[in-house]
């Protein structure tokens, strides 16, 4: 299933990239958007060329997935997310994203980009594919995963806007 989500921020590409590369922000955003789950890891590894890697591992309740898929994953979901950002290319940034649910046959892989908006501000775009390998229920699991990713990214956008505005 194809997934495309855009976020906008009232800041420059450089400022948004600095926020995304700030380990304090990464942990704060993950804690704020995890709800009743826990954040087990939130790390940023700066690259030598201006790129950076973000790793987040969360444990979430299974109430976020369809009831018919719950027997495949157990009582909790461990979600691992990795974003690998390349060095800046002019006024733009590009990278890759992977999200997997440990123990569940579902994975999201795709690309991410930061680009300036003509009217000012920055667009952060996620584009990827959600794939599930659950017999008979793959489309249901993919749709549920895509919906959860969309709502999580919407909450992360609000967290990012608050961070940029100094609200913590």
C-alpha positions as CSV (number, residue, x, y, z in Angstrom):
1,X,0.0,0.0,0.0
2,X,1.4,3.4,-1.0
3,X,1.7,6.0,1.7
4,X,2.4,9.7,1.3
5,X,2.4,12.3,4.1
6,X,3.4,15.9,4.1
7,X,4.2,18.2,7.0
8,X,4.9,21.9,7.0
9,X,6.9,24.0,9.4
10,X,7.2,27.8,9.7
11,X,11.0,27.6,9.7
12,X,13.9,27.2,7.2
13,X,15.1,23.8,5.9
14,X,18.2,24.3,8.0
15,X,16.3,25.0,11.2
16,X,14.0,22.0,10.6
17,X,16.9,19.7,9.9
18,X,18.7,20.9,13.0
19,X,15.5,20.1,15.0
20,X,15.3,16.6,13.5
21,X,18.9,16.0,14.3
22,X,18.5,17.2,18.0
23,X,18.4,14.1,20.2
24,X,16.5,16.0,22.9
25,X,13.8,16.8,20.3
26,X,13.7,13.2,19.0
27,X,13.1,11.8,22.5
28,X,10.6,14.6,23.4
29,X,8.6,14.1,20.2
30,X,8.6,10.3,20.6
31,X,7.5,10.5,24.2
32,X,4.8,13.0,23.3
33,X,3.4,10.9,20.5
34,X,3.6,7.4,22.0
35,X,0.5,7.8,24.2
36,X,0.2,4.9,26.6
37,X,3.4,3.3,25.2
38,X,7.0,3.8,26.2
39,X,10.1,5.1,24.4
40,X,12.9,2.6,24.7
41,X,15.4,4.3,22.5
42,X,15.8,7.7,20.9
43,X,19.2,8.3,19.4
44,X,20.8,10.6,16.8
45,X,24.1,9.7,15.2
46,X,25.6,12.7,13.4
47,X,27.5,11.9,10.2
48,X,30.8,13.3,9.3
49,X,29.4,14.9,6.1
50,X,26.5,16.8,7.5
51,X,24.0,13.9,7.3
52,X,22.6,12.2,10.4
53,X,20.8,9.0,11.4
54,X,17.8,8.9,13.8
55,X,16.8,5.7,15.6
56,X,13.6,5.4,17.7
57,X,12.3,2.3,19.4
58,X,8.9,2.4,21.1
59,X,6.7,-0.2,22.8
60,X,3.0,0.4,22.1
61,X,-0.3,-1.4,23.0
62,X,-1.8,-3.7,20.4
63,X,-5.0,-1.7,20.5
64,X,-3.5,0.3,17.6
65,X,-3.9,-2.6,15.2
66,X,-7.0,-4.5,14.0
67,X,-8.3,-7.2,16.3
68,X,-7.8,-10.0,13.8
69,X,-4.1,-9.2,13.5
70,X,-3.4,-9.2,17.3
71,X,-2.8,-12.9,17.7
72,X,0.2,-12.5,15.4
73,X,2.0,-9.9,17.5
74,X,1.4,-10.7,21.2
75,X,0.4,-8.2,24.0
76,X,2.7,-5.3,22.9
77,X,4.1,-3.9,19.7
78,X,7.8,-3.0,19.5
79,X,8.1,-0.4,16.7
80,X,11.6,0.4,15.4
81,X,12.0,3.5,13.2
82,X,15.2,4.6,11.4
83,X,15.7,7.8,9.4
84,X,18.9,8.3,7.5
85,X,19.4,11.8,6.3
86,X,22.0,12.7,3.7
87,X,24.2,15.8,3.7
88,X,22.4,19.0,2.5
89,X,22.1,19.4,-1.3
90,X,21.7,23.2,-1.7
91,X,18.6,24.2,0.2
92,X,17.2,20.6,0.3
93,X,17.7,17.4,2.3
94,X,16.9,13.8,1.3
95,X,16.9,10.5,3.1
96,X,15.4,7.2,3.7
97,X,13.0,5.9,6.3
98,X,12.2,2.4,7.5
99,X,9.7,1.3,10.2
100,X,9.1,-2.2,11.3
101,X,7.0,-3.8,14.0
102,X,9.1,-6.5,15.6
103,X,7.4,-9.8,15.6
104,X,4.7,-8.6,13.2
105,X,4.8,-9.2,9.4
106,X,4.5,-5.5,8.5
107,X,7.1,-3.0,7.4
108,X,7.2,0.5,5.9
109,X,10.1,1.6,3.7
110,X,10.4,4.9,1.8
111,X,12.0,8.2,1.3
112,X,12.0,11.5,3.2
113,X,12.7,15.0,2.0
114,X,12.9,18.6,3.3
115,X,12.4,21.4,0.8
116,X,11.6,25.1,1.1
117,X,8.1,26.3,0.4
118,X,7.7,29.1,-2.1
119,X,5.7,31.2,0.5
120,X,8.3,30.5,3.2
121,X,8.7,27.6,5.6
122,X,9.6,24.0,4.9
123,X,7.8,20.9,3.7
124,X,8.8,17.5,5.2
125,X,7.5,14.7,2.9
126,X,7.3,11.0,3.6
127,X,6.7,8.7,0.7
128,X,6.8,4.9,1.0
129,X,5.2,1.5,0.8
130,X,3.6,-0.4,3.7
131,X,3.8,-4.1,3.2
132,X,2.3,-6.9,5.4
133,X,2.7,-10.6,4.9
134,X,-0.2,-11.8,6.9
135,X,-2.2,-14.5,5.1
136,X,-5.8,-13.4,4.4
137,X,-5.4,-10.1,6.4
138,X,-2.5,-8.3,4.6
139,X,-4.7,-5.5,3.2
140,X,-6.4,-4.9,6.6
141,X,-3.0,-4.8,8.4
142,X,-1.5,-2.5,5.7
143,X,-4.5,-0.1,5.9
144,X,-4.4,-0.1,9.8
145,X,-0.6,0.5,9.8
146,X,-0.9,3.3,7.2
147,X,-3.6,4.9,9.3
148,X,-1.5,4.7,12.5
149,X,1.5,6.1,10.7
150,X,-0.5,9.0,9.3
151,X,-1.9,9.9,12.7
152,X,1.5,9.5,14.4
153,X,3.1,11.8,11.8
154,X,0.3,14.3,12.2
155,X,1.0,14.3,16.0
156,X,4.8,14.6,15.3
157,X,4.1,17.6,13.0
158,X,2.3,19.3,15.9
159,X,5.2,18.4,18.3
160,X,7.7,19.9,15.8
161,X,5.7,23.1,15.4
162,X,5.6,23.4,19.3
163,X,9.3,22.7,19.5
164,X,10.1,25.4,16.9
165,X,7.8,27.9,18.8
166,X,9.6,27.1,22.1
167,X,6.7,25.2,23.7
168,X,8.0,22.2,25.6
